[in-house]
């Protein structure tokens, strides 16, 4: 569901796994095995609309969020995080990894727009501590793509067993001395990759063998993801559940960034030293209005105004291509309409059910767009809904990002009458010209976009 929070971002998802009744068992009906709730971005410039949406999430999730994904650090995407952590806290957080220069770029962007806060300055000094002090138990910092990010692999069969040496057991073992088997289970398994760059102080390298959430803060490599898995009983192999949460941070503009870093270190009169020393000096500068202006001048000189730095996209959808017929009940089916409060029992469409959020990704730039398209290309037939980058701004849009063969709808998340987004009408016209429905999700509750989908799993 893309909530109607006005200019900002608040997307929620609910993954539920059920066990059908056993043959001849009473009562008739499905039993929920496990459910998972996730959020992608949590902020808005429209306080009342956001408050209403956050309260609706709190009620629906019973005060618990399993995973929070944050696309980037601009205030309209994160200024509701502290309220989320107070009423429906997320134990696991996935956020782009930013070194001290990238963090400086973000804080200067917010300073330029008048949205900077003491909380943002606290984040600048200690990103891991910022999250851990707000109720997160496990923070995954995701590296940006270096141009060759690996994509998730796995069996082509949506419900194939997983045998990757994680010691989960084997269905062929029929133990005589073991206790009675417990029932089926489900999990969101972490499939994290080792980072390619150095691991800074305060973070540890992601453990590729660990499947469950840990504690503390880790640095994970591009291509990491989280996948739904299930099994028949506690001694069985885990099976692919055919749903993944796949984040991706697009490449940085290294040339401009390097020039900016050289200009900053020259202005600070720093020679050599480590990242911690640079961060401490920058915090000192940011406490001085005169020196902050000097940094803002450097920022404007190198990036211009309204610069969009690193942003994380998120694909939530099937990890395997649909191969069955439209009537196959093991294929994903979509239920209900976007403006319905509940699934409509008579609406059952074999349409793509994947949802791809883009945050503020600068996809007008060919370098970033090509890498982004290459990464998500395997899911082209699964992506049914796309949230347009930077709320539909023409400065971040290129019609090549609409090339997903299954795409049915594209969303702009803003209040059109406020004219906060440059060229949004032109972006939506390009969407409609492709035969794709364009929607504006503003601050009116009826503009929320949602749907339900499901499939039968198992042998």
Order of alpha helices (4+ residues) and beta strands (2+ residues): beta-beta-alpha-beta-alpha-alpha-beta-alpha-alpha-alpha-beta-beta-beta-beta-beta-beta-alpha-alpha-alpha-beta-beta-beta-beta-alpha-beta-beta-alpha-beta-beta
